[in-house]
Structure formats: structure tokens, C-alpha cells
Amino acid sequence: GTIFAYGQTGSGKSFTMQGVADPSSQKGIIARAFEHIFESVQCAENAKFLLRASYLEIYNEDIRDLLGADTKQKLE
């Protein structure tokens, strides 16, 4: 799946995506999606899974990988 969080600076995109750990009612989409995926994988029997995630930021026509070793490095 793909989620695009688009909007004006300060409109709550990061909070919606990341949220906060405590209270759990304020977890973001990322934490909730990972929880759901890993619970589903754990319940599956006789199956192997390969999970891959990326977290990109596009800002002023620059793309950065927020899960990469250097989050300041721009991608082509």
C-alpha cells in the first residue's frame, strides 16, 4: 500500500503518520499499520513473508529517504 500525506507546513502530516506512543490512542498510521501487518504475519501458518518498508519525504522537489543511514542525503 501507499500513503501520501500532503498538505501545508504545520497541518499535522507528521503527527498523523508518526503519532506518539503514549497514550496508545494517539499512535500514528505507521505504528498502527505495522502492528496490523505483524499480527497478521504471526497468525499465518505454513507461510513465509518478506516485508519491505520505505518512508520518503518529498519537499521542494527534493526526495529524501527517512529510513536511510543519512536522512539529509537527497535521492535522484
Secondary structure as UniProt FT lines:
FT   TURN            9..10
FT   HELIX           13..18
FT   HELIX           24..26
FT   HELIX           29..43
FT   STRAND          56..59
FT   TURN            60..61
FT   STRAND          62..65
FT   TURN            66..67
FT   TURN            71..72
FT   STRAND          74..75
//
